[in-house]
Amino acid sequence: MNKSTISKSWFEKKYKSNDGSVGYLRLRNEALTRVHHNTAIESIIKYSGGKKFNTFVDIGSACGDFTDLIYQNLDIEIGIGLDFIRDGLVIGDQRYTRPFFAEAKLPDLPIKNDIADLVLAMEVLYYLSEVELNQAIKNICRVTNVEGYVVVSVTLGNGSRQLNEEKILDLFKEKFRLKGKVYEHSLLQQIFHKNIGRILRYTKKFNIVSLRNTCFWLRDNIKIAKFNYVVAKYLLGTIAIKKGLYIFEKKSNVIG
Ligand SMILES: C[S@@+](CC[C@H](N)C(=O)[O-])C[C@H]1O[C@@H](n2cnc3c(N)ncnc32)[C@H](O)[C@@H]1O
């Protein structure tokens, strides 16, 4: 794997220009980030069979938006968000009361063995080189309890800031079993098709026959126009980003 490394200063720039009013890449209100986070929560609940988690670690927590969402949706007692950019952690700390935030740079994980029931590595592993990746997985395994869960989300592919599915499954196969996988872009496509169906039904209802008239009608109806805008965003995301979410459980016979 030939990865171009994303520099620490690239992230630093992002967080320095973030006044704390919006999410980690000023994307908080964007549909794609919401879908990404909500899909992860729903999938964790689904594929763990509603398992009760007590402790979690969110690696690459940025400004803590997802870290806090975990608290809101799973009945968890202790959670920590880790990131190598201090500015994001400070924003998370100011914005959310429950998670602890601390500085850590993968592949190192300066936390105790067997401490977490749930480890999240969402949109972070593809920043690592091959050597760092192997070291990071070893550390993730070390801090995860037996039968604890690890959730990984990545942008799928072979380019920089991407990982392919074969690689992910290969990295985890020795010590983890795959409990579930979700292709987020497929979900987005389904949403899009459902919404297109709604638009067509509206069109029929108001007897609007041509696409041109439909556009005027949509433009004049602000509510529907907004809805259409969201649909377009979904579609753009569908075309541009293929995301995979993988849910693993640590095998019970694994030591370390
Ligand atoms: C794309 S954001 C993902 C944020 C969040 N996990 C989510 O899915 O919404 C990636 C985050 O990973 C952090 N990151 C990148 N490389 C890292 C490393 N080697 N160690 C720790 N954090 C890292 C970045 O600072 C950034 O906050």
The ligand as an ORCA input file, in Angstrom:
! r2SCAN-3c Opt
* xyz 0 1
  C     -12.260     12.501      9.238
  S     -12.093     12.838     10.960
  C     -13.223     11.630     11.635
  C     -13.948     12.121     12.847
  C     -14.945     11.124     13.467
  N     -14.259      9.899     13.865
  C     -16.093     10.827     12.540
  O     -16.126      9.752     11.929
  O     -16.964     11.674     12.404
  C     -10.496     12.106     11.274
  C      -9.939     12.440     12.631
  O      -8.849     11.547     12.878
  C      -7.777     12.270     13.454
  N      -6.533     11.563     13.136
  C      -5.921     11.427     11.947
  N      -4.796     10.698     12.079
  C      -4.689     10.376     13.402
  C      -3.734      9.652     14.174
  N      -2.652      9.118     13.613
  N      -3.956      9.510     15.490
  C      -5.046     10.056     16.077
  N      -5.978     10.764     15.410
  C      -5.810     10.920     14.078
  C      -7.883     13.661     12.823
  O      -7.267     14.649     13.629
  C      -9.378     13.844     12.715
  O      -9.900     14.490     13.845
*
